[in-house]
Each structure stands twice: as C-alpha cells, then as structure tokens.
Amino acid sequence: MTKDSTIENQIDHLFRHQSGKMISVIVRIIGYDKVDEAEDIVQDTLLKAMQIWAIKGVPENPEAWLYSVAKNKAIDEIRKNKNKVKYESEVSSFLYSDMSLIPTIDKMFLDNEIEDSQLRMIFACCHPALAIEYQIALVLKILAGFSSKEISRALLTNEETTNKRIFRAKKKLAEQNKELSVPIGEQAVERIHSVNRVIYLIFNEGYNATTGDRILREDLCFEAKRLAELLTASQRFRNDYTTSLLALIKCHLSRNKARFDSDYKLITLDNQDRNKWDREMMESAFKDMQKVTIRTTNKYFLEASISATHCVGPSIEKTDWAMIISLYDSLYKLEKSPYILLNKFIAISYYKSIEEAITLMKGITELENYYLFHSTLSHLYKRAGDNEMAIKSLEKAVTLTENKQEIEHLRGKIEKLKS
C-alpha cells in the first residue's frame, strides 16, 4: 500500500466518523436552509486534509485539526457572505460582527455542543414533514457521511432515486428552517418514536440483507448503533424505547461474526459457531435491558428479549423456544404483522414439529408474494428432508425478486440442493 493510499484510507475513515459532526454544527450555526453550504465547507476541509497530510503526514490529533480547519472555513464563508446572505439560526445574531462571530463558532465546536448539534440534526432529519424514505436517506447522507452512491448500494436503490430523495428532503428542511427547534414535551416523545423508527429501519437494512456490499451493510448496522448510543447518552432524551432498541442492536451484532462464511454466504442460526459470538457485547445489551421499566408495551424490548434468549441458548436444541414463542405472542398483540407470525412459526418448528410449522406458514397468505417467505419455507422443507419441495419454494422465491444478487444467491442454494 502506498503512502498516498494510506492517507486516503485514513481520510475515508475520518470522513465517515467526523463529517456528520462537522455538518451538524455548521448547519446549526448558519441554518437548516443552508445544508449544501455546510457540506461544501466540510468537503473543502477534507480535501485540504488530503492534500496536506499526504505531504506532512497525519497530525497527532486529526479530529482537532479537521475541526480547526472547518471552523476557519466557516468563519471565512460567513464573513464573505454576511452582507448578501440572511442567516436564520439560534446564533444568527452573533454572526454579523467579528467580535461575536469567532467566539460563537469556537463555542459551537466544543464537545458538548457537537453532541447537541448531532441530536438536533437527528430530530431535524426525522421531521414529520418528511416521508420515511427521505428521513433515512438524509440521516445516512448528513449524519453518517455516506455518499449518494453508497446509500444507493446499501439500500439497493438506484442513485437517481437517492439523489431525488436527498434533494427533496433538504428542500423541505429549508422550508421548515424557522420551526426546527428541538422538540419538547409530547412533541419530543413523538419525534423520539420517529427517530427510533429510522434507526431501527437503518439497522434492519444492514442486518437482514443476505446480499450486497458487506462492508457497507456493516457500516449501516454500526451507524444505527452509534445513533442509538448518541440518544441514550443524552440525559435529556434518554428513554426506555431507545435503550431497548440499543440492546436489540447489540444482541444482534454480538452474533454478527458467525453469520457469514468467507464468501459472505449466510450461515443460519442452527449452523453458527457460537464461540465466535461477542460475549462482551451481549453483556452490554443485557445491562441496557435491566435499565428498562416499560417492557410489555415496548416492541423494541420484546424483540431484544427474543434476541437475548437466542444469545444465552447453549445450542439451537437447548434454546428456550417456549419463551421465544411467548414473546412473539406478546409482540403480535402490539403489532399484527405477518412477519411476526413467520418468526413465531419458525420457533414452533424447533419447539414442536417442522410439519406443524410448515402447515401454519402456509396460512400466512399476506406473504405469498414475498420472496423471503418462500426462502424460509424452503429451509423448513430442507430440515424436514423434503428437498423437492425445498427446491420448488426457492424457485418460487426467485420469481418474486428483481434483485440480481438475491436471485444469484437463491439459485446457488437451488444448485446445492440438486447436487
């Protein structure tokens, strides 16, 4: 690896972890109607880092270096435009005089203010005026430092669609600029639920996919974890639902290293090497769960409890399947989803019989056009020793997805069953 490529890799790492912080702070300073300007400042900052560090090497404290350059570029930009641009933000009145401009920007780049700016940005990105797919794209673009191309690859959409979503979302933020204060009271509770939903969906996009860019999908998972940790670290916004969501994410991620083989083929739970599970992360999840008081009406806690039950099971046979079935029953009372029934019936296949589970699965008519339903059914048939029906189910699944990677994955399973 050359010196230049090493620098580029370090820049990429810093971009992913620091750009969201810098953009959040600068947007808070100049206004949510100027997200593009904030992104340009951060992009210029990273470009300067790439140029200088390639010659002089990476500084001892690269984050502080980036913040210093970003601050100076923001100050220069505001000075240049203050007589022709109207700034509307909580600190806009301090931006028009050099006596107050520099101290204000210095203050906004303090650690506690950076954290607060990120929280404000999360709430802004999850504003109810934005459709959920816009919220997800905006969070990944602004807070997670994903490019439009990376978002498209991670979410299996085309880049044009992603760009349109981001453009429209930014436009909506600009329209709502004056009203984007941090929510309080009932409004805060509602918005936290929206934020949790976005974090949950981002995590699921990364965790549940069986194809796609593995590194990007892991980045999605760990970004969801970071955002949940950001919320739970805030005394102001910490709540049982986000704490439960964080525990759920940790429980799932603790098993991540055992989920795929070297070719990124999914290893089902019954075939995973449990010695590869991250016991330290599991314990952290269990501690989070102990803090939660709202449980029976908390879908994230119930899902975390299901995942935790898998975590403590010494083997697939010795897993407490009765407890898992009971938890799915509680979850179904909160959310009448066929996907919950699907997972409950998988649990029944281990607790009672595969044949009973297959019969119950066939009754979920809402999922007949969902390829993963037939893929799951195939797995049950395979366990029952009926390879013919397992193949037929996979062939049906192939007809129900347009994703080329997913089709290739399913066909690979068909060939394996036929051999």
C-alpha positions as CSV (number, residue, x, y, z in Angstrom):
1,M,0.0,0.0,0.0
2,T,1.4,3.4,-1.0
3,K,1.7,6.4,1.4
4,D,-1.0,8.2,-0.6
5,S,-3.4,5.3,-0.4
6,T,-2.8,5.0,3.4
7,I,-3.7,8.7,3.7
8,E,-6.8,8.3,1.6
9,N,-7.9,5.4,3.8
10,Q,-7.5,7.4,6.9
11,I,-9.3,10.3,5.4
12,D,-12.2,8.0,4.4
13,H,-12.4,6.7,8.0
14,L,-12.4,10.2,9.4
15,F,-15.0,11.3,6.8
16,R,-17.4,8.6,7.9
17,H,-17.0,9.4,11.6
18,Q,-16.4,13.2,11.6
19,S,-18.2,14.7,8.7
20,G,-21.6,14.3,10.3
21,K,-20.4,16.0,13.4
22,M,-19.0,19.0,11.4
23,I,-22.0,19.3,9.1
24,S,-24.4,19.2,12.1
25,V,-22.5,22.0,13.9
26,I,-22.2,24.2,10.8
27,V,-25.8,23.8,9.9
28,R,-26.8,24.7,13.4
29,I,-24.7,27.9,13.0
30,I,-25.9,29.0,9.5
31,G,-29.3,27.5,9.4
32,Y,-31.1,24.3,8.1
33,D,-31.8,26.1,4.8
34,K,-28.0,26.0,4.1
35,V,-27.2,22.3,4.4
36,D,-25.5,22.3,1.0
37,E,-23.2,25.2,2.1
38,A,-22.3,23.3,5.2
39,E,-21.5,20.2,3.2
40,D,-19.3,22.2,0.9
41,I,-17.3,23.6,3.8
42,V,-16.8,20.1,5.2
43,Q,-15.8,18.7,1.7
44,D,-13.2,21.5,1.3
45,T,-11.9,20.7,4.8
46,L,-11.4,17.1,3.9
47,L,-9.8,18.0,0.6
48,K,-7.3,20.2,2.4
49,A,-6.6,17.4,4.8
50,M,-5.9,15.0,2.0
51,Q,-3.5,17.4,0.3
52,I,-1.6,18.5,3.4
53,W,-1.5,15.2,5.2
54,A,-0.2,13.4,2.0
55,I,2.9,15.7,2.3
56,K,3.3,16.3,6.1
57,G,1.7,13.1,7.5
58,V,-1.4,12.8,9.6
59,P,-1.3,15.1,12.7
60,E,-1.3,13.7,16.2
61,N,-4.9,14.8,16.7
62,P,-6.6,14.6,13.3
63,E,-10.1,15.3,14.6
64,A,-8.9,18.6,16.3
65,W,-7.1,19.5,13.0
66,L,-10.3,19.0,11.0
67,Y,-12.4,21.0,13.4
68,S,-9.9,23.9,13.3
69,V,-9.9,24.0,9.5
70,A,-13.7,23.6,9.4
71,K,-14.1,26.5,11.9
72,N,-11.8,28.8,9.9
73,K,-13.6,27.9,6.6
74,A,-17.0,28.6,8.2
75,I,-15.8,31.9,9.5
76,D,-14.4,32.9,6.1
77,E,-17.6,31.9,4.4
78,I,-19.8,33.9,6.8
79,R,-17.6,37.0,6.6
80,K,-17.7,36.8,2.8
81,N,-21.5,36.5,2.6
82,K,-22.8,38.3,5.7
83,N,-23.8,41.4,3.7
84,K,-25.7,39.5,1.0
85,V,-27.0,36.4,2.8
86,K,-29.6,36.3,5.5
87,Y,-28.7,33.8,8.3
88,E,-31.6,32.4,10.3
89,S,-30.4,30.2,13.2
90,E,-30.3,30.3,17.0
91,V,-27.0,32.1,16.9
92,S,-27.5,34.1,13.7
93,S,-27.5,37.5,15.5
94,F,-23.9,36.8,16.6
95,L,-22.6,36.1,13.0
96,Y,-22.5,39.7,11.7
97,S,-19.8,41.1,13.9
98,D,-16.2,39.7,14.2
99,M,-16.3,40.4,17.9
100,S,-19.0,37.8,18.4
101,L,-18.6,35.6,15.3
102,I,-15.3,33.9,16.3
103,P,-16.3,33.2,20.0
104,T,-19.6,31.9,18.8
105,I,-18.2,29.4,16.4
106,D,-15.5,28.3,18.9
107,K,-18.2,27.6,21.4
108,M,-20.3,25.6,18.9
109,F,-17.3,23.3,18.3
110,L,-17.0,22.3,22.0
111,D,-17.6,18.6,22.6
112,N,-20.9,19.1,24.4
113,E,-22.2,21.4,21.6
114,I,-21.1,19.0,18.9
115,E,-23.1,16.3,20.6
116,D,-26.1,18.6,21.0
117,S,-25.8,19.6,17.3
118,Q,-25.9,16.0,16.2
119,L,-29.0,15.4,18.3
120,R,-30.7,18.5,16.8
121,M,-29.8,17.2,13.3
122,I,-31.3,13.8,14.1
123,F,-34.6,15.4,15.1
124,A,-34.5,17.7,12.0
125,C,-33.9,14.7,9.7
126,C,-36.8,12.8,11.3
127,H,-39.2,15.7,11.0
128,P,-42.8,14.5,10.4
129,A,-43.0,16.7,7.2
130,L,-40.5,14.2,5.6
131,A,-41.5,10.8,4.3
132,I,-39.8,7.9,6.0
133,E,-37.6,7.1,2.9
134,Y,-36.4,10.7,2.9
135,Q,-35.6,10.6,6.6
136,I,-33.4,7.5,6.1
137,A,-31.6,8.9,3.1
138,L,-31.0,12.2,4.9
139,V,-29.7,10.6,8.1
140,L,-27.3,8.5,6.1
141,K,-26.1,11.4,4.0
142,I,-25.7,14.1,6.6
143,L,-25.1,12.3,9.9
144,A,-23.4,9.1,8.7
145,G,-21.2,10.6,5.9
146,F,-22.5,8.2,3.2
147,S,-22.3,9.3,-0.4
148,S,-25.3,9.1,-2.6
149,K,-23.7,6.2,-4.4
150,E,-23.0,4.3,-1.1
151,I,-26.6,4.9,0.1
152,S,-27.9,3.5,-3.2
153,R,-25.7,0.4,-2.9
154,A,-26.6,-0.1,0.8
155,L,-30.3,0.3,0.3
156,L,-30.4,-1.4,-3.1
157,T,-31.9,1.6,-4.9
158,N,-30.6,3.5,-7.9
159,E,-28.5,6.6,-7.4
160,E,-31.0,8.9,-9.2
161,T,-33.8,7.9,-6.8
162,T,-31.4,8.5,-3.8
163,N,-30.4,12.0,-5.2
164,K,-34.0,13.0,-5.6
165,R,-34.9,11.9,-2.1
166,I,-32.0,13.9,-0.6
167,F,-32.7,17.0,-2.7
168,R,-36.4,17.0,-1.8
169,A,-35.6,16.3,1.9
170,K,-33.1,19.2,2.0
171,K,-35.7,21.5,0.3
172,K,-38.2,20.5,3.0
173,L,-35.7,21.2,5.8
174,A,-35.1,24.7,4.2
175,E,-38.8,25.4,4.2
176,Q,-39.1,24.3,7.9
177,N,-35.9,26.1,9.0
178,K,-37.5,28.5,11.4
179,E,-39.6,25.7,13.0
180,L,-36.7,23.2,13.5
181,S,-36.2,23.8,17.2
182,V,-35.5,20.9,19.5
183,P,-39.0,19.3,20.3
184,I,-40.2,19.4,23.9
185,G,-43.0,17.6,25.8
186,E,-45.4,15.5,23.8
187,Q,-43.8,16.6,20.6
188,A,-40.4,15.3,21.8
189,V,-42.0,11.9,22.7
190,E,-43.5,11.7,19.2
191,R,-40.3,12.7,17.5
192,I,-38.2,10.2,19.5
193,H,-40.5,7.5,18.3
194,S,-39.8,8.7,14.7
195,V,-36.1,8.7,15.3
196,N,-36.2,5.2,16.8
197,R,-38.1,4.0,13.8
198,V,-35.5,5.4,11.4
199,I,-32.6,3.9,13.4
200,Y,-34.5,0.5,13.5
201,L,-35.0,0.6,9.8
202,I,-31.4,1.5,9.0
203,F,-30.2,-1.3,11.2
204,N,-32.6,-3.8,9.6
205,E,-31.5,-2.7,6.1
206,G,-27.9,-3.6,7.1
207,Y,-28.5,-6.7,9.2
208,N,-31.2,-8.6,7.4
209,A,-29.9,-8.4,3.8
210,T,-28.3,-11.6,2.5
211,T,-26.6,-9.9,-0.5
212,G,-25.0,-6.7,-1.3
213,D,-21.8,-4.9,-0.2
214,R,-20.9,-6.5,3.1
215,I,-18.7,-3.6,4.4
216,L,-21.4,-1.0,3.6
217,R,-24.1,-3.1,5.3
218,E,-22.0,-3.5,8.4
219,D,-21.5,0.3,8.3
220,L,-25.3,0.7,8.3
221,C,-25.5,-1.5,11.4
222,F,-22.8,0.2,13.4
223,E,-24.2,3.7,12.3
224,A,-27.6,2.7,13.7
225,K,-25.8,1.6,16.9
226,R,-23.9,4.9,17.1
227,L,-27.1,7.0,16.7
228,A,-28.9,5.0,19.4
229,E,-25.9,5.4,21.7
230,L,-26.0,9.2,21.0
231,L,-29.6,9.4,22.1
232,T,-29.2,7.1,25.2
233,A,-26.1,9.1,26.3
234,S,-28.3,12.3,26.4
235,Q,-29.9,12.8,29.8
236,R,-32.5,15.0,28.1
237,F,-33.6,12.4,25.5
238,R,-32.7,9.0,27.1
239,N,-35.8,6.8,27.2
240,D,-36.8,3.2,27.6
241,Y,-37.6,2.7,23.9
242,T,-34.2,3.8,22.6
243,T,-32.4,1.9,25.4
244,S,-34.3,-1.2,24.3
245,L,-33.5,-0.5,20.7
246,L,-29.8,-0.2,21.5
247,A,-30.0,-3.5,23.4
248,L,-31.7,-5.2,20.4
249,I,-29.0,-3.9,18.1
250,K,-26.2,-5.1,20.4
251,C,-27.7,-8.5,20.8
252,H,-27.9,-8.9,17.0
253,L,-24.4,-7.5,16.4
254,S,-22.9,-9.8,19.0
255,R,-23.6,-12.7,16.7
256,N,-22.5,-10.9,13.5
257,K,-19.1,-12.6,13.1
258,A,-20.7,-16.0,13.0
259,R,-23.4,-15.2,10.5
260,F,-21.4,-15.3,7.2
261,D,-18.8,-17.6,5.7
262,S,-15.7,-16.3,3.9
263,D,-17.8,-15.9,0.7
264,Y,-20.4,-13.9,2.5
265,K,-22.9,-16.7,2.4
266,L,-25.4,-16.5,5.2
267,I,-25.0,-19.1,8.0
268,T,-28.3,-19.9,9.6
269,L,-28.6,-19.8,13.4
270,D,-28.5,-23.6,13.7
271,N,-25.1,-23.8,11.9
272,Q,-23.4,-20.9,13.6
273,D,-20.2,-21.3,15.6
274,R,-21.3,-19.8,18.9
275,N,-17.7,-19.5,20.0
276,K,-17.5,-16.6,17.6
277,W,-20.3,-14.7,19.3
278,D,-19.2,-11.5,21.1
279,R,-20.0,-12.2,24.8
280,E,-18.9,-8.7,25.9
281,M,-21.4,-7.0,23.6
282,M,-24.1,-9.4,24.8
283,E,-23.4,-8.5,28.4
284,S,-23.6,-4.8,27.5
285,A,-27.0,-5.4,25.9
286,F,-28.2,-7.3,29.0
287,K,-27.2,-4.4,31.2
288,D,-29.1,-2.0,28.9
289,M,-32.2,-4.2,29.2
290,Q,-32.0,-4.1,33.0
291,K,-32.4,-0.3,32.9
292,V,-35.8,-0.6,31.1
293,T,-39.0,-0.2,33.0
294,I,-41.5,-0.1,30.1
295,R,-41.5,-3.6,28.9
296,T,-44.7,-5.3,27.9
297,T,-45.8,-2.4,25.6
298,N,-42.4,-1.8,24.2
299,K,-41.8,-3.6,20.9
300,Y,-38.1,-3.0,21.0
301,F,-37.8,-4.6,24.4
302,L,-39.7,-7.6,23.3
303,E,-37.6,-8.0,20.2
304,A,-34.4,-7.5,22.4
305,S,-35.7,-10.2,24.8
306,I,-36.2,-12.6,21.9
307,S,-32.6,-11.9,20.6
308,A,-31.3,-12.2,24.2
309,T,-32.9,-15.6,24.6
310,H,-31.1,-16.8,21.5
311,C,-27.8,-15.3,22.9
312,V,-28.0,-17.3,26.1
313,G,-29.0,-20.6,24.5
314,P,-26.1,-23.0,24.6
315,S,-27.3,-24.6,21.3
316,I,-30.2,-24.5,18.9
317,E,-31.7,-27.5,20.6
318,K,-31.3,-26.1,24.1
319,T,-32.7,-22.7,23.3
320,D,-35.8,-21.7,25.3
321,W,-38.2,-21.9,22.4
322,A,-41.3,-21.8,24.7
323,M,-40.1,-18.4,25.9
324,I,-39.5,-17.2,22.4
325,I,-42.9,-18.2,21.2
326,S,-44.5,-16.4,24.3
327,L,-42.5,-13.3,23.4
328,Y,-43.7,-13.4,19.8
329,D,-47.3,-13.7,21.1
330,S,-46.8,-10.5,23.2
331,L,-45.2,-8.8,20.2
332,Y,-48.1,-9.8,18.0
333,K,-50.6,-8.2,20.4
334,L,-48.8,-4.9,19.8
335,E,-48.3,-5.2,16.1
336,K,-50.5,-7.5,14.0
337,S,-47.7,-8.3,11.5
338,P,-47.5,-11.4,9.4
339,Y,-43.7,-11.2,9.7
340,I,-44.1,-11.8,13.5
341,L,-46.2,-14.9,12.8
342,L,-43.5,-16.0,10.3
343,N,-40.8,-15.9,13.0
344,K,-43.1,-17.4,15.6
345,F,-43.8,-20.4,13.3
346,I,-40.0,-20.9,12.8
347,A,-39.7,-21.1,16.6
348,I,-42.6,-23.7,16.6
349,S,-40.6,-25.8,14.1
350,Y,-37.9,-26.2,16.8
351,Y,-40.3,-26.4,19.9
352,K,-42.9,-28.7,18.4
353,S,-42.5,-30.0,14.9
354,I,-41.4,-28.9,11.5
355,E,-44.5,-30.3,9.9
356,E,-46.8,-28.2,12.1
357,A,-44.7,-25.1,11.4
358,I,-45.0,-25.7,7.6
359,T,-48.8,-26.0,7.9
360,L,-49.0,-22.8,9.9
361,M,-46.7,-21.0,7.5
362,K,-48.9,-21.9,4.5
363,G,-51.7,-20.0,6.3
364,I,-49.9,-16.6,6.1
365,T,-51.5,-15.6,2.8
366,E,-50.3,-12.0,3.1
367,L,-46.7,-13.1,2.4
368,E,-47.3,-15.3,-0.6
369,N,-45.7,-12.7,-2.9
370,Y,-42.7,-12.1,-0.6
371,Y,-39.6,-13.9,-1.7
372,L,-38.2,-14.4,1.8
373,F,-41.3,-16.2,2.9
374,H,-40.7,-18.9,0.3
375,S,-37.0,-18.9,1.1
376,T,-37.8,-19.5,4.7
377,L,-40.4,-22.2,3.8
378,S,-37.6,-23.9,1.7
379,H,-35.4,-24.0,4.8
380,L,-38.1,-25.8,6.7
381,Y,-38.7,-28.3,3.9
382,K,-34.9,-28.9,3.8
383,R,-34.9,-29.6,7.6
384,A,-37.8,-32.0,7.1
385,G,-35.9,-33.9,4.5
386,D,-38.1,-32.8,1.6
387,N,-35.6,-31.5,-0.9
388,E,-38.1,-31.5,-3.8
389,M,-40.4,-29.0,-2.0
390,A,-37.4,-27.1,-0.8
391,I,-36.3,-26.6,-4.4
392,K,-39.8,-25.6,-5.5
393,S,-40.0,-23.0,-2.8
394,L,-36.7,-21.5,-3.8
395,E,-37.7,-21.4,-7.4
396,K,-40.9,-19.6,-6.4
397,A,-38.7,-17.1,-4.4
398,V,-36.6,-16.4,-7.5
399,T,-39.7,-15.3,-9.4
400,L,-40.6,-12.8,-6.7
401,T,-37.4,-10.7,-6.5
402,E,-35.8,-8.4,-9.2
403,N,-32.5,-8.0,-7.3
404,K,-29.8,-9.7,-9.3
405,Q,-27.6,-10.5,-6.3
406,E,-30.5,-12.0,-4.4
407,I,-31.5,-14.2,-7.5
408,E,-27.9,-15.4,-7.7
409,H,-27.9,-16.2,-4.0
410,L,-31.2,-18.2,-4.3
411,R,-30.1,-20.1,-7.4
412,G,-26.9,-21.0,-5.6
413,K,-29.0,-22.6,-2.9
414,I,-31.1,-24.5,-5.5
415,E,-27.9,-25.9,-7.2
416,K,-26.6,-27.0,-3.8
417,L,-29.9,-28.9,-3.1
418,K,-29.8,-30.5,-6.5
419,S,-26.3,-31.7,-6.2
